[in-house]
Amino acid sequence: MGHAINDEALDILFRKAHTSNKWLDKPVTPQMLMAVYDVMRWAPTSANSSPARFAFVVSDAAKQRLKPHLGAANQEKTMTAPACVIIANDTEFFEQIPKLFPHKPQMKDVFKEPKLAETTAMRNGTLQGAYFILAARALGLDCGPMSGFDNAGVDKEFFPDGKWKSNFLCNVGYADPEGIFQRNPRLSFDEACTIL
C-alpha cells in the first residue's frame, strides 16, 4: 500500500514515538513553540471552530505556579521539561466563528447552546491537542501528554476569568532515552475494529 508520507515519517509520528518522562537539558525556544502551533492550526475541527487554547509554561516562575496542581508522579518530569503546555478549551470559542467560518457566520448562534458548546469544545479541543502532539513530533520534539493534575486548581491559577478550561497537559522537549519506557502492547485490528 502506498503512503503519502514515507515509513520514516510514520515512525516519527507513531510507530517509534514514545511518551517522554525524562528530558535532556536542551531548551525549546518560543520560535519552536510558535512553529508547532503554526503547523497544527491547519488541521480540521467542526465548523473550523478551533476551540483549543495553549498556555506554554516555560519559565521557572510559571512552573512553580503549576507544580502544586500536579499529581506527585508528574511533578519532577514537568519541572524538568523545557516546556509544559496547558491545552485548554475556550468556553466562548463560538465568538470567533464569524472570522473562522465566514461563509456561514450564523453558526456562532448555534454553538451558543450551552450543552452543544461544551461538547464541541471538548471534542474538538481534544482533537487539537492530539494534532499538537503530532506537529511537535513532526518538527523534532518529544512529548509527554498527561492527565494527573487538578483541573480546577490549574484553571484558578492560570485562567481566573473562567473563560478557558484546562483539558490536559503535555510536556515538550527533547527526550532523555533513560526516561522512555519499553513499548506497551496495543490492541490488534480485530480486537478494536469492525467493518460494517
Backbone bond lengths (Angstrom), bond angles and torsions (degrees), N, CA, C in turn:
res aa  C-N    CA-C-N  psi(-1)  N-CA   C-N-CA  omega(-1)  CA-C   N-CA-C  phi
1 M - - - 1.463 - - 1.526 109.38 -
2 G 1.319 116.42 129.80 1.452 120.32 179.69 1.520 111.95 -74.87
3 H 1.323 116.38 152.85 1.461 121.83 -179.47 1.523 109.78 -120.65
4 A 1.310 116.29 147.23 1.464 120.28 172.84 1.522 110.48 -71.89
5 I 1.344 116.43 -26.78 1.460 121.29 173.75 1.523 107.86 -124.45
6 N 1.325 116.53 161.49 1.462 118.98 -174.91 1.525 111.86 -83.66
7 D 1.323 115.36 173.45 1.467 120.76 -177.42 1.521 112.10 -62.19
8 E 1.321 117.53 -34.20 1.468 119.91 178.72 1.525 110.27 -61.18
9 A 1.326 116.71 -42.69 1.471 120.11 178.82 1.523 110.71 -66.04
10 L 1.317 117.91 -40.58 1.469 120.81 177.36 1.524 111.21 -62.63
11 D 1.333 117.01 -37.52 1.460 120.58 176.45 1.529 110.90 -63.77
12 I 1.325 116.78 -44.03 1.464 121.68 -179.14 1.527 111.31 -63.08
13 L 1.313 115.44 -41.84 1.463 119.43 -176.20 1.519 113.18 -80.36
14 F 1.351 117.40 -34.83 1.454 120.54 -169.94 1.527 114.44 -132.46
15 R 1.312 117.29 -66.04 1.461 120.80 -162.66 1.523 114.15 -68.26
16 K 1.323 117.74 -35.28 1.467 120.01 -179.22 1.524 112.66 -109.96
17 A 1.314 116.89 2.45 1.463 120.43 178.76 1.528 109.36 -80.61
18 H 1.305 115.72 138.09 1.455 122.18 179.84 1.529 109.40 -127.72
19 T 1.315 115.33 157.93 1.460 120.37 169.47 1.521 107.84 -70.43
20 S 1.330 116.21 130.40 1.457 120.00 179.56 1.523 110.48 -93.81
21 N 1.334 115.58 136.94 1.459 122.14 178.38 1.525 112.67 -118.56
22 K 1.332 115.99 -4.51 1.463 121.56 -179.87 1.521 107.42 -144.64
23 W 1.338 115.82 145.81 1.462 119.09 -168.82 1.520 112.20 -126.53
24 L 1.329 115.18 145.25 1.459 120.60 170.29 1.523 108.68 -74.34
25 D 1.318 115.50 151.59 1.464 120.97 179.34 1.523 108.99 -80.69
26 K 1.312 114.81 73.13 1.463 122.16 -176.28 1.522 107.35 -139.64
27 P 1.320 117.91 119.65 1.467 119.51 -173.00 1.523 113.72 -70.38
28 V 1.308 114.67 154.82 1.464 123.08 169.16 1.525 105.55 -107.90
29 T 1.315 116.54 120.32 1.461 120.67 -174.45 1.529 111.22 -80.05
30 P 1.325 116.88 157.73 1.463 119.31 172.82 1.524 111.86 -55.71
31 Q 1.327 116.94 -35.92 1.459 120.55 179.80 1.530 111.40 -63.02
32 M 1.344 116.94 -37.07 1.457 120.55 178.32 1.532 110.41 -68.56
33 L 1.317 117.50 -41.66 1.470 120.43 177.72 1.529 110.38 -63.22
34 M 1.326 116.36 -39.95 1.465 119.56 177.11 1.524 111.06 -64.75
35 A 1.336 116.62 -37.73 1.470 120.38 179.11 1.525 110.84 -64.78
36 V 1.328 117.03 -40.43 1.465 120.17 177.98 1.526 109.74 -61.67
37 Y 1.325 116.36 -47.34 1.465 118.99 179.63 1.526 110.69 -61.88
38 D 1.323 116.84 -40.06 1.460 119.89 -177.28 1.523 112.29 -63.83
39 V 1.338 117.39 -29.68 1.465 120.53 175.84 1.533 110.53 -77.26
40 M 1.339 116.86 -49.53 1.465 119.94 -171.49 1.521 113.63 -70.35
41 R 1.316 118.25 -23.59 1.465 120.15 -174.58 1.527 113.57 -67.05
42 W 1.339 116.52 -14.13 1.466 119.95 -178.73 1.523 112.91 -85.91
43 A 1.314 118.43 -8.94 1.465 120.94 -177.67 1.539 109.92 -74.30
44 P 1.331 117.77 154.52 1.467 120.77 -169.96 1.520 115.00 -75.30
45 T 1.335 114.25 146.51 1.463 123.26 168.98 1.525 107.30 -138.69
46 S 1.322 116.18 163.36 1.459 121.87 -178.92 1.528 110.67 -59.68
47 A 1.331 116.00 123.43 1.469 122.21 -178.15 1.528 111.51 51.90
48 N 1.327 115.92 30.73 1.464 122.39 -179.04 1.528 111.47 52.98
49 S 1.337 116.32 32.94 1.472 121.29 -171.16 1.519 114.12 -68.67
50 S 1.315 118.14 -28.71 1.471 123.16 173.84 1.530 113.19 46.02
51 P 1.344 117.98 59.84 1.463 119.59 -174.53 1.524 115.62 -80.18
52 A 1.329 118.71 -12.42 1.466 120.02 -177.04 1.520 110.92 -71.80
53 R 1.325 114.19 144.60 1.456 122.44 173.53 1.529 107.11 -129.38
54 F 1.312 117.13 149.27 1.459 122.01 -171.08 1.525 109.69 -127.22
55 A 1.321 116.33 117.99 1.465 121.83 175.57 1.524 107.23 -108.31
56 F 1.319 116.97 116.23 1.459 122.58 -176.03 1.528 109.49 -92.85
57 V 1.316 115.19 111.90 1.461 121.82 179.77 1.530 106.71 -93.26
58 V 1.326 115.71 106.03 1.462 120.96 -172.25 1.527 111.66 -121.95
59 S 1.309 117.90 -44.11 1.470 121.41 -175.43 1.527 110.54 -71.30
60 D 1.326 115.27 156.01 1.465 119.59 176.98 1.524 110.79 -60.62
61 A 1.319 116.78 -38.08 1.469 119.98 -179.65 1.527 111.13 -63.57
62 A 1.326 116.40 -43.06 1.467 119.99 179.42 1.531 110.76 -67.19
63 K 1.334 117.29 -38.10 1.463 120.25 178.18 1.526 111.19 -63.44
64 Q 1.326 116.89 -37.38 1.462 119.87 178.09 1.526 111.22 -66.59
65 R 1.302 117.09 -31.87 1.467 120.16 175.05 1.528 111.01 -67.93
66 L 1.330 116.24 -34.08 1.455 121.17 -178.70 1.531 112.43 -78.20
67 K 1.304 117.07 -35.16 1.466 122.67 -170.51 1.520 114.42 -51.05
68 P 1.346 120.97 -46.41 1.468 119.43 -176.63 1.521 113.81 -63.92
69 H 1.311 117.27 -15.11 1.467 121.30 -176.74 1.530 112.62 -98.67
70 L 1.338 116.29 1.92 1.459 121.28 -179.32 1.520 110.72 -94.60
71 G 1.330 116.48 145.11 1.448 120.04 169.83 1.518 109.73 -62.04
72 A 1.326 116.37 153.64 1.465 120.97 -175.41 1.530 112.11 -55.24
73 A 1.327 117.17 -39.51 1.469 120.58 -177.59 1.522 112.61 -70.20
74 N 1.327 117.30 -15.76 1.465 120.62 -176.38 1.527 113.65 -103.38
75 Q 1.326 117.57 -4.54 1.462 119.14 -173.18 1.524 113.11 -69.81
76 E 1.319 117.87 -55.21 1.464 119.49 -174.57 1.522 112.09 -62.29
77 K 1.326 117.02 -46.07 1.465 118.96 -177.57 1.521 111.95 -65.56
78 T 1.330 117.15 -27.71 1.458 120.01 178.07 1.524 111.12 -79.59
79 M 1.316 116.76 -39.58 1.467 119.93 179.68 1.531 111.41 -66.25
80 T 1.324 117.76 -28.53 1.469 120.52 -178.78 1.523 113.06 -95.54
81 A 1.325 117.93 -7.99 1.465 120.46 176.72 1.525 109.87 -71.02
82 P 1.314 117.89 143.14 1.468 119.00 176.27 1.523 113.48 -58.92
83 A 1.338 116.41 -33.58 1.472 120.61 178.86 1.519 108.85 -150.27
84 C 1.313 115.13 147.20 1.461 121.47 170.14 1.520 106.65 -124.64
85 V 1.306 116.19 125.62 1.461 121.01 -178.47 1.523 108.89 -99.20
86 I 1.322 115.89 123.37 1.456 119.83 169.73 1.523 105.58 -87.24
87 I 1.314 115.74 110.55 1.463 120.66 178.72 1.520 106.32 -92.04
88 A 1.309 114.92 114.11 1.462 121.90 -172.85 1.520 110.06 -120.89
89 N 1.327 115.06 166.04 1.459 121.72 174.03 1.514 108.88 -112.78
90 D 1.321 115.89 135.79 1.459 121.60 175.60 1.525 107.84 -84.39
91 T 1.327 116.42 116.08 1.467 120.00 -178.12 1.523 112.14 -68.87
92 E 1.330 116.57 -15.02 1.461 121.31 178.32 1.523 111.02 -114.40
93 F 1.332 116.07 31.86 1.470 121.41 -177.95 1.517 112.45 -54.40
94 F 1.338 116.36 -30.42 1.477 121.20 -175.08 1.526 112.44 -64.66
95 E 1.322 117.43 -17.78 1.474 119.92 177.19 1.523 111.41 -63.95
96 Q 1.337 116.84 -22.08 1.468 121.25 179.87 1.531 113.08 -90.86
97 I 1.335 117.20 -3.23 1.467 120.25 -175.73 1.533 112.69 -57.89
98 P 1.330 120.25 -43.75 1.482 117.75 179.25 1.530 113.19 -57.04
99 K 1.321 117.10 -32.46 1.470 120.81 177.04 1.528 111.05 -77.29
100 L 1.342 116.60 -43.41 1.458 121.36 -171.87 1.525 114.12 -85.11
101 F 1.322 117.24 -20.77 1.470 122.45 -176.70 1.530 107.78 -134.42
102 P 1.351 117.10 58.81 1.464 120.89 -167.36 1.520 115.32 -64.37
103 H 1.333 117.44 -22.20 1.467 118.67 179.80 1.531 111.83 -76.86
104 K 1.339 116.82 -11.09 1.462 120.45 178.66 1.531 109.37 -147.56
105 P 1.324 117.72 64.34 1.460 120.67 -174.90 1.527 113.89 -63.73
106 Q 1.336 117.00 -19.89 1.469 120.03 179.83 1.531 112.50 -67.12
107 M 1.330 118.05 -11.16 1.467 120.55 174.14 1.525 111.17 -59.58
108 K 1.311 116.64 -23.22 1.467 120.32 176.57 1.529 110.50 -52.86
109 D 1.317 116.90 -43.15 1.464 120.85 -176.94 1.523 111.94 -71.59
110 V 1.324 117.35 -33.14 1.469 120.82 177.92 1.525 110.24 -60.61
111 F 1.338 116.24 -43.69 1.457 121.19 -176.46 1.525 113.53 -76.79
112 K 1.308 117.57 -5.30 1.466 119.34 176.81 1.519 112.60 -73.48
113 E 1.334 117.31 -14.52 1.469 119.80 175.87 1.529 107.09 -64.53
114 P 1.345 118.42 120.90 1.469 120.60 -167.97 1.525 115.61 -55.50
115 K 1.315 118.18 -45.74 1.470 119.52 -177.29 1.527 111.14 -67.07
116 L 1.326 116.75 -41.63 1.465 120.30 177.87 1.524 110.52 -64.44
117 A 1.322 116.78 -41.49 1.464 120.40 178.94 1.526 110.99 -61.77
118 E 1.319 116.75 -44.10 1.463 120.67 -179.20 1.529 111.04 -64.50
119 T 1.321 116.58 -46.29 1.465 120.76 179.97 1.520 111.31 -64.50
120 T 1.329 116.54 -43.56 1.464 120.98 179.85 1.519 111.20 -63.47
121 A 1.328 116.43 -43.33 1.462 120.21 -179.85 1.521 111.01 -63.45
122 M 1.323 117.13 -44.70 1.468 119.43 -178.15 1.531 111.35 -67.28
123 R 1.309 116.90 -46.78 1.468 119.92 -177.92 1.532 110.81 -63.36
124 N 1.301 116.44 -51.28 1.462 120.25 -174.22 1.522 112.71 -78.39
125 G 1.334 116.96 -31.26 1.458 119.72 174.35 1.517 111.69 -65.51
126 T 1.341 116.55 -38.11 1.464 120.84 176.48 1.524 110.54 -66.48
127 L 1.338 116.44 -41.69 1.462 119.71 174.43 1.530 110.47 -56.32
128 Q 1.315 116.89 -45.72 1.463 119.72 -178.89 1.520 111.87 -65.42
129 G 1.328 117.07 -33.01 1.459 119.57 174.54 1.518 111.44 -63.24
130 A 1.338 116.74 -40.03 1.463 120.58 176.45 1.526 110.80 -66.35
131 Y 1.325 115.80 -41.50 1.468 118.30 176.00 1.533 110.90 -59.35
132 F 1.337 116.33 -37.85 1.463 120.56 179.37 1.529 110.03 -59.85
133 I 1.333 116.60 -45.31 1.463 120.44 179.97 1.532 110.74 -60.59
134 L 1.314 116.73 -45.08 1.465 119.82 179.68 1.525 111.75 -64.88
135 A 1.328 117.10 -40.50 1.465 120.21 178.38 1.525 110.69 -64.59
136 A 1.331 116.79 -42.31 1.465 120.01 178.97 1.532 110.46 -61.69
137 R 1.320 116.77 -44.81 1.467 120.02 178.14 1.520 111.18 -62.97
138 A 1.321 117.19 -41.02 1.462 121.28 -179.65 1.524 111.92 -62.50
139 L 1.334 116.41 -29.33 1.468 120.95 -178.80 1.526 112.57 -96.31
140 G 1.337 116.88 11.16 1.459 120.04 171.60 1.512 116.25 96.69
141 L 1.322 117.76 7.80 1.461 120.65 178.13 1.523 110.17 -98.95
142 D 1.324 115.17 160.33 1.459 122.01 174.04 1.522 108.39 -108.88
143 C 1.321 115.54 157.06 1.463 120.77 -173.94 1.521 111.21 -131.22
144 G 1.317 114.65 150.86 1.453 122.19 173.55 1.516 109.72 -135.12
145 P 1.347 117.85 79.71 1.468 120.24 179.89 1.523 111.02 -69.07
146 M 1.338 116.38 146.59 1.466 120.99 -174.56 1.518 111.61 -146.55
147 S 1.313 113.54 147.79 1.458 121.67 156.48 1.529 103.60 -97.50
148 G 1.306 119.75 -130.58 1.461 120.22 171.67 1.511 114.79 60.50
149 F 1.330 116.06 44.22 1.458 120.51 174.96 1.521 108.73 -151.18
150 D 1.310 115.81 165.01 1.456 122.75 -179.08 1.531 108.71 -89.07
151 N 1.332 116.20 100.54 1.471 119.89 -178.24 1.520 111.74 -56.81
152 A 1.328 116.70 -46.57 1.475 120.09 -177.32 1.523 110.74 -62.22
153 G 1.337 116.54 -39.94 1.459 119.98 178.87 1.514 112.47 -66.41
154 V 1.331 116.20 -42.94 1.470 120.22 177.69 1.526 110.18 -63.14
155 D 1.318 116.40 -43.53 1.465 119.69 -179.02 1.525 111.24 -63.05
156 K 1.320 117.05 -42.49 1.466 120.51 179.60 1.526 111.06 -64.43
157 E 1.332 115.91 -39.20 1.463 120.89 -177.06 1.527 112.74 -74.33
158 F 1.335 116.81 -42.76 1.456 119.80 -171.95 1.528 114.01 -105.49
159 F 1.322 118.58 -24.19 1.462 121.84 -176.59 1.534 110.26 -130.63
160 P 1.331 117.11 60.31 1.469 119.71 -171.50 1.527 114.90 -64.80
161 D 1.328 118.23 -17.68 1.468 118.38 178.55 1.527 112.41 -77.28
162 G 1.342 117.09 -8.02 1.458 121.64 175.89 1.513 115.54 80.85
163 K 1.322 117.06 0.07 1.467 119.74 -176.41 1.529 112.18 -75.36
164 W 1.325 117.44 -40.44 1.458 121.60 177.63 1.523 108.64 -98.29
165 K 1.330 115.99 143.07 1.460 122.42 178.05 1.530 108.73 -126.84
166 S 1.333 116.52 126.48 1.463 120.11 -178.35 1.519 110.94 -64.45
167 N 1.322 115.30 141.79 1.454 123.09 177.92 1.533 108.87 -109.00
168 F 1.339 117.09 -65.05 1.455 120.82 174.50 1.518 109.55 -150.33
169 L 1.308 115.73 169.21 1.462 122.41 -179.61 1.518 109.38 -109.20
170 C 1.330 115.94 154.16 1.460 119.91 176.09 1.517 109.40 -145.07
171 N 1.329 116.41 112.90 1.455 119.69 172.22 1.516 108.85 -72.81
172 V 1.331 115.44 145.27 1.461 121.19 -176.02 1.526 108.82 -136.34
173 G 1.307 116.32 137.10 1.455 121.06 177.26 1.513 110.60 170.78
174 Y 1.331 114.43 -146.35 1.460 121.35 -179.93 1.526 107.33 -118.38
175 A 1.314 116.14 117.55 1.463 121.35 -171.39 1.522 112.36 -66.95
176 D 1.326 115.32 136.27 1.455 121.87 166.71 1.529 105.78 -83.21
177 P 1.335 118.29 122.34 1.468 120.34 -177.85 1.530 113.74 -54.00
178 E 1.343 117.53 -25.59 1.459 120.27 179.78 1.530 112.12 -67.94
179 G 1.323 117.30 -18.09 1.457 120.92 -178.27 1.520 113.48 -101.14
180 I 1.315 116.80 14.46 1.465 120.54 179.72 1.520 108.44 -105.14
181 F 1.312 115.73 121.64 1.457 120.88 -179.09 1.527 110.29 -79.52
182 Q 1.325 115.44 159.95 1.455 121.00 175.01 1.530 108.87 -61.04
183 R 1.313 115.48 144.26 1.466 120.92 -179.24 1.523 110.97 -58.74
184 N 1.321 116.03 126.79 1.463 121.49 174.62 1.529 109.95 -83.88
185 P 1.335 116.94 158.49 1.466 119.54 179.78 1.527 111.68 -64.78
186 R 1.309 115.47 160.40 1.454 123.22 171.93 1.522 108.09 -125.97
187 L 1.312 116.49 157.42 1.459 120.43 176.88 1.525 110.06 -69.20
188 S 1.308 116.28 144.49 1.457 121.32 176.05 1.533 109.27 -75.76
189 F 1.317 115.15 167.89 1.461 120.29 176.19 1.524 110.60 -55.20
190 D 1.317 116.60 -46.80 1.469 120.58 -177.34 1.517 112.73 -63.71
191 E 1.329 116.62 -30.64 1.467 120.06 179.85 1.528 112.89 -77.33
192 A 1.322 116.55 -28.47 1.464 119.55 -170.91 1.514 114.39 -114.19
193 C 1.298 117.90 -9.77 1.468 119.82 -169.69 1.519 112.48 -131.21
194 T 1.297 114.57 156.64 1.456 121.11 169.56 1.514 108.40 -142.33
195 I 1.301 117.18 145.09 1.464 122.66 175.23 1.511 107.35 -109.64
196 L 1.325 116.96 120.22 1.463 122.32 -175.27 1.524 111.36 -103.47
